[in-house]
Amino acid sequence: MVTMRAVVYDHFRQLPEIRELPIPTPSPAGVVLQVEATGLCRSDWHAWQGHDDGIRLAHVPGHELVGHITAVGRDVHRFDVGERVTVPFVCACGHCPECEAGAGQVCRNQTQPGFTHHGSFADFVAIHHADVNLIPVPDELDAGAAALLGCRFATSYRGLAHRAKLQNGEWLVVFGCGGVGLSAVMIGAAIGARIIAVDINDTALATARTLGAQYTINAQQSDDTVARIRALTEDGAHVTVDALGREDTVNDAIRSLRPTGRHVQIGLFAEDPRVPFSAVVAGELQILGSHGMRAADYGALLELVLAGKLRPDQLVARTISLADTPRAMAVMPDTRGVTVIKPGLPPVS
């Protein structure tokens, strides 16, 4: 039996370990990829903490990835062995009512590597419904940048460009300057928005400023974050983003909007928050979710990246090996910047 290395956990909140597992075989409409790079995302940490009731143990996490096709199912027609590709973290089936309506990101039969089945914290990963979900990646695109397109950049891009329809010159406030929040800052800057970034870490706020935020607010040092935002924007933001998934940040985000403003929720909650719906009704506010982006919509995002208007590689703070990944997962809540895993690297610890 031919095997591969993978990060595996048998119990939630217990340190994962590196194991040898069989290399997956492709489903009839699927492929197997050799993983070139994969991002360590807060969603992976949430799943490991037991916040996702769809996880079946033992489990291999990982859902942001780029790799080369090594095996192809008999029903795959658009792709072949050797091609370099990425995928949305929500893989659509292609034939349900949502997919037929152009909303594959909320496909009722969706599969998610690292959630519904074993993911990309491994040498190889299986991807289903390949013809619907694979996105060709040019060789010149940095592997770390390509991996980040699968989740945080695609989710932020769709949330701002498609859901909120953010416009040049509008005020955008981003709550939380981790990987998702900073990608939202970068996308907002590429669109031409005026941006305020909110966090409790001065280093993260300094990074947000270098990536396009005109103003930053340390919420721990501000007497009234909402009042400060309203003063800077002269009536409230047009669009807010909560990239953290905390009740206090989503409340501040909603209260920071001007009448008819739009709030985009990207951060995941451990449990449902209380939301100030009196403000929603009084201001006729819109509350919008962003749950990834279907593969067919990646063209405009890739164009921005290839043109140099978006630089996902600027968010990569560290690159580690597969062997270093279990410890990196454990310390993720205290880690700033984006971590990219390259299975081919030797361990650094």
PyMOL commands that set and color helices and strands:
alter all, ss='L'
color gray80, all
select helices_A, chain A and resi 42-48+97-100+104-106+130-133+143-148+152-163+179-191+202-210+225-233+247-255+277-283+295-306+312-315+325-330+332-334
alter helices_A, ss='H'
color red, helices_A
select strands_A, chain A and resi 3-8+17-22+31-40+64-72+84-86+124-127+135-136+171-175+194-199+215-218+237-242+257-265+286-289+316-320+338-341
alter strands_A, ss='S'
color yellow, strands_A
deselect
rebuild
show_as cartoon
